[in-house]
Amino acid sequence: AEGQFQSPHGLAIGPDGSIFVADGNNHRVQQFNRDGQFIAAFGMPSGSIDNAPAGQFNEPWDVAVAKDGTIYVADTWNHRIQKFTAQRQFVTMWGALDDTGGRATGFEGRFYGPRGIAVDADGRVLVADTGNKRVQIFDADGQFLAQFGGGGLEPGRLDEPVGIAVDAQGNIAVADTWNGRVQVFDRDGNSIAAWEIDGWLDKELVGKPYLAFGPDSRIYVADEVGKRILVFDVTGRYLGGFGQYATDLSGFVLPGGIAVDADGFVYVSDTGSGRVLKYPPFEP
């Protein structure tokens, strides 16, 4: 039904402040105003993963919105990205399944279960190509520009990257989940900071966490094991956190997606209980 979720994952904020939710197991994206009132939904289950029609999704895990309102959806198990206008009309799509063996060379525009997507201030589309252990960068039309990562533990390498976010300065934060850390890259993909998230170190329990930049370039991170949101500055200094295990408004069953609006309000998708929660701006 409208406004109901099954495994909501990634969140995004539109230029008008509306909230977009990747409603994974309903194979659609839903849009709400900032008070949580339903505006619209688009998408339907695709069934097959081969050449599924435009506008159909197979468990979309994330959504991103450009400053002009253009909507990008990580159509995770169709291994592709779909682009829509601000009015939710299909524009184009790109991608197909390929396994790079964890290399960040070649295979441009091919994906293996992409779970994270973001758009930077220049309109570049950044995709966490989760199964291929890399990030790919495209222009607004899906033309390949660059990639970075590749499997490994060294700085700049990635293992099961899920959430991806970008701030106004072009810094790129990646939930490098199976390495148990957040990594921050410059706009060209050079690693500039990294720090451990204790709750991510047990890869059996980690789930698929997301992260977000606030307007102040703070990084908000979902700790699915600790059932809380952790807040850091861009260098990894811990500023505080909030949340606990709860089925009411005081916490989460399994916090997944996260987004922070221009006024600092924090939105969290509680994947485990099928809801989205809104919190006041974080004060350390």
C-alpha positions as CSV (number, residue, x, y, z in Angstrom):
1,A,0.0,0.0,0.0
2,E,1.0,3.6,-0.3
3,G,3.4,4.7,2.4
4,Q,4.0,1.1,3.5
5,F,7.4,-0.6,3.2
6,Q,9.0,-4.0,2.9
7,S,12.7,-3.8,3.6
8,P,13.3,-0.1,3.0
9,H,17.0,0.7,2.3
10,G,18.6,3.8,0.9
11,L,17.1,7.3,1.3
12,A,17.6,10.5,-0.6
13,I,16.5,14.1,-0.1
14,G,15.2,16.0,-3.1
15,P,15.9,19.7,-3.8
16,D,12.5,20.6,-2.5
17,G,13.2,18.7,0.7
18,S,11.0,15.7,-0.2
19,I,12.3,12.2,0.9
20,F,12.8,9.3,-1.5
21,V,12.9,5.8,-0.1
22,A,14.2,2.7,-1.9
23,D,11.4,0.3,-0.9
24,G,13.4,-2.8,-1.7
25,N,11.1,-5.8,-1.4
26,N,8.2,-3.8,-2.9
27,H,10.5,-3.2,-5.9
28,R,9.6,0.5,-6.1
29,V,10.7,4.0,-4.9
30,Q,8.4,6.1,-2.8
31,Q,8.4,9.9,-2.3
32,F,7.2,11.7,0.7
33,N,7.1,15.3,1.9
34,R,9.3,16.3,4.9
35,D,6.4,15.5,7.3
36,G,6.1,11.9,6.0
37,Q,3.0,12.4,3.9
38,F,2.9,10.2,0.8
39,I,3.4,12.0,-2.6
40,A,4.0,9.3,-5.2
41,A,5.5,5.9,-5.9
42,F,7.0,4.5,-9.0
43,G,8.4,1.2,-10.2
44,M,7.1,-2.4,-10.2
45,P,8.7,-5.9,-9.9
46,S,10.7,-6.9,-13.0
47,G,10.8,-10.7,-12.4
48,S,13.6,-11.6,-14.8
49,I,17.0,-10.0,-14.5
50,D,17.7,-10.2,-18.3
51,N,16.6,-7.2,-20.2
52,A,13.9,-6.3,-17.7
53,P,11.7,-3.4,-19.1
54,A,12.5,0.2,-18.1
55,G,10.9,1.4,-14.9
56,Q,10.8,-2.1,-13.4
57,F,13.1,-3.0,-10.5
58,N,14.5,-6.1,-8.9
59,E,15.1,-5.1,-5.3
60,P,16.3,-1.5,-5.6
61,W,18.6,-0.8,-2.6
62,D,19.3,2.9,-3.1
63,V,18.2,6.1,-4.7
64,A,19.9,9.5,-5.3
65,V,18.5,12.8,-6.4
66,A,20.5,15.5,-8.3
67,K,20.1,19.2,-7.5
68,D,17.9,19.6,-10.5
69,G,15.6,16.9,-9.2
70,T,16.7,14.1,-11.5
71,I,16.3,10.7,-9.8
72,Y,18.8,7.8,-10.1
73,V,17.9,4.4,-8.8
74,A,20.4,1.5,-8.0
75,D,18.3,-1.3,-9.5
76,T,20.4,-3.8,-7.5
77,W,19.6,-7.2,-8.8
78,N,19.0,-6.1,-12.4
79,H,22.6,-4.9,-12.1
80,R,21.9,-1.5,-13.6
81,I,21.1,2.2,-12.9
82,Q,17.9,3.8,-14.0
83,K,17.4,7.5,-14.4
84,F,14.1,9.4,-14.1
85,T,13.0,13.0,-14.4
86,A,11.9,15.0,-11.3
87,Q,8.4,14.0,-12.4
88,R,9.3,10.4,-12.2
89,Q,9.3,9.7,-15.9
90,F,11.9,7.2,-17.2
91,V,14.9,8.8,-19.1
92,T,17.5,6.1,-19.6
93,M,19.3,3.2,-17.9
94,W,22.7,1.5,-18.1
95,G,24.5,-1.5,-16.8
96,A,24.4,-5.3,-16.9
97,L,25.8,-8.1,-14.8
98,D,29.6,-8.7,-14.8
99,D,32.0,-10.1,-12.3
100,T,35.4,-8.3,-12.4
101,G,36.9,-10.7,-9.8
102,G,37.4,-7.7,-7.5
103,R,39.5,-5.7,-10.0
104,A,38.9,-1.9,-10.5
105,T,40.0,-2.0,-14.2
106,G,37.9,-2.6,-17.3
107,F,34.3,-3.7,-17.3
108,E,33.2,-0.1,-17.4
109,G,29.5,0.4,-16.8
110,R,28.9,-3.2,-15.7
111,F,27.8,-4.1,-12.2
112,Y,27.5,-6.9,-9.7
113,G,24.6,-6.0,-7.3
114,P,25.2,-2.2,-7.0
115,R,23.8,-1.2,-3.6
116,G,24.7,2.5,-3.3
117,I,24.4,5.6,-5.4
118,A,25.1,9.3,-5.0
119,V,25.2,12.4,-7.1
120,D,27.8,15.1,-6.6
121,A,27.6,18.9,-7.0
122,D,28.8,18.6,-10.6
123,G,26.1,16.1,-11.5
124,R,28.4,13.1,-11.6
125,V,26.7,9.8,-10.6
126,L,28.8,7.7,-8.2
127,V,27.9,4.0,-7.8
128,A,29.0,1.5,-5.2
129,D,29.4,-1.5,-7.4
130,T,29.2,-3.7,-4.3
131,G,30.0,-7.2,-5.6
132,N,32.9,-5.9,-7.7
133,K,34.5,-4.1,-4.8
134,R,34.7,-0.8,-6.5
135,V,33.1,2.6,-7.1
136,Q,32.3,3.7,-10.6
137,I,31.7,7.3,-11.7
138,F,29.5,8.3,-14.6
139,D,28.2,11.5,-16.1
140,A,24.5,12.4,-15.8
141,D,23.8,10.4,-19.0
142,G,25.5,7.2,-17.9
143,Q,28.8,7.7,-19.7
144,F,31.7,6.1,-17.8
145,L,34.2,8.6,-16.4
146,A,36.4,6.8,-13.8
147,Q,36.5,4.0,-11.2
148,F,38.5,3.3,-8.0
149,G,38.8,0.7,-5.3
150,G,39.2,-3.0,-6.1
151,G,39.3,-5.7,-3.6
152,G,41.8,-5.6,-0.7
153,L,42.6,-4.1,2.8
154,E,45.1,-1.5,1.8
155,P,44.0,2.2,1.8
156,G,41.9,2.9,-1.2
157,R,40.8,-0.7,-1.6
158,L,37.3,-1.9,-0.9
159,D,35.4,-5.0,0.2
160,E,31.6,-5.0,-0.1
161,P,31.1,-1.3,-0.4
162,V,27.5,-0.4,0.3
163,G,26.6,3.1,1.3
164,I,28.1,6.0,-0.6
165,A,27.7,9.7,0.0
166,V,29.3,12.9,-1.2
167,D,29.5,16.4,0.3
168,A,29.6,19.9,-1.2
169,Q,33.4,19.8,-1.4
170,G,33.4,16.6,-3.4
171,N,34.6,14.3,-0.6
172,I,33.2,10.8,-1.2
173,A,32.4,8.6,1.9
174,V,32.1,4.9,1.4
175,A,30.8,2.2,3.8
176,D,33.6,-0.3,3.2
177,T,31.7,-2.8,5.2
178,W,33.7,-6.1,5.1
179,N,36.8,-4.1,5.8
180,G,34.9,-2.8,8.9
181,R,35.6,0.8,8.1
182,V,34.4,4.1,6.6
183,Q,36.7,5.4,3.9
184,V,36.8,9.0,2.6
185,F,38.1,9.7,-0.8
186,D,38.7,13.0,-2.7
187,R,36.6,13.6,-5.8
188,D,39.2,11.8,-7.9
189,G,39.1,8.7,-5.8
190,N,42.2,9.1,-3.7
191,S,41.8,7.7,-0.2
192,I,42.2,10.6,2.3
193,A,40.9,9.1,5.6
194,A,39.6,5.8,7.0
195,W,38.4,4.6,10.4
196,E,37.0,1.5,11.9
197,I,33.3,1.0,12.8
198,D,33.3,-1.7,15.5
199,G,29.9,-3.0,14.6
200,W,31.0,-3.7,11.0
201,L,33.8,-6.0,11.9
202,D,31.7,-9.1,12.1
203,K,30.7,-9.5,8.5
204,E,28.1,-12.1,9.3
205,L,26.2,-9.5,11.3
206,V,26.9,-6.4,9.4
207,G,24.0,-6.4,7.0
208,K,24.3,-3.6,4.5
209,P,24.9,-0.2,6.2
210,Y,24.5,3.2,4.6
211,L,26.0,6.6,5.5
212,A,25.3,10.2,4.7
213,F,26.9,13.6,4.9
214,G,25.1,16.4,6.8
215,P,25.1,20.0,5.6
216,D,28.1,20.6,7.9
217,S,30.1,17.7,6.3
218,R,29.6,15.5,9.3
219,I,29.3,11.8,8.4
220,Y,26.3,9.9,9.8
221,V,26.8,6.1,9.8
222,A,24.3,3.3,10.4
223,D,25.7,0.8,13.0
224,E,23.3,-2.1,12.4
225,V,24.8,-4.2,15.2
226,G,24.7,-1.4,17.8
227,K,21.2,-0.3,16.5
228,R,22.3,3.3,16.4
229,I,23.5,6.1,14.3
230,L,27.1,7.2,14.8
231,V,28.3,10.7,13.9
232,F,31.9,11.7,12.8
233,D,33.7,14.6,11.4
234,V,35.3,14.1,8.0
235,T,38.6,13.0,9.5
236,G,36.9,10.3,11.5
237,R,36.7,12.0,14.9
238,Y,33.7,10.6,16.8
239,L,31.2,13.2,17.8
240,G,28.4,11.1,19.3
241,G,25.5,9.0,18.3
242,F,21.9,8.1,19.0
243,G,19.4,5.2,18.9
244,Q,19.0,1.8,20.5
245,Y,17.1,-1.4,19.9
246,A,13.4,-0.5,19.9
247,T,10.2,-0.9,17.9
248,D,8.9,2.5,19.0
249,L,10.2,5.9,18.2
250,S,13.2,5.6,20.5
251,G,15.2,3.4,18.3
252,F,15.5,0.8,15.5
253,V,15.2,-2.9,14.8
254,L,17.7,-2.7,12.0
255,P,18.8,0.8,10.9
256,G,19.8,0.8,7.2
257,G,19.5,3.8,5.0
258,I,20.2,7.3,6.2
259,A,19.8,10.9,4.8
260,V,20.3,14.3,6.3
261,D,18.4,17.3,4.9
262,A,19.7,20.9,4.4
263,D,18.4,21.9,7.9
264,G,20.2,18.9,9.5
265,F,17.1,16.7,10.2
266,V,18.1,13.1,10.1
267,Y,16.0,10.4,8.3
268,V,16.7,6.7,9.0
269,S,15.1,3.8,7.3
270,D,14.5,1.0,9.8
271,T,14.8,-1.9,7.4
272,G,13.9,-4.4,10.2
273,S,10.6,-2.8,11.1
274,G,9.6,-1.4,7.7
275,R,9.5,2.3,8.6
276,V,11.3,5.6,8.2
277,L,12.1,7.7,11.3
278,K,12.9,11.4,11.4
279,Y,15.2,12.9,14.1
280,P,16.0,16.6,15.0
281,P,19.4,17.9,14.0
282,F,22.2,16.2,15.9
283,E,23.9,18.3,18.6
284,P,27.2,16.8,19.8
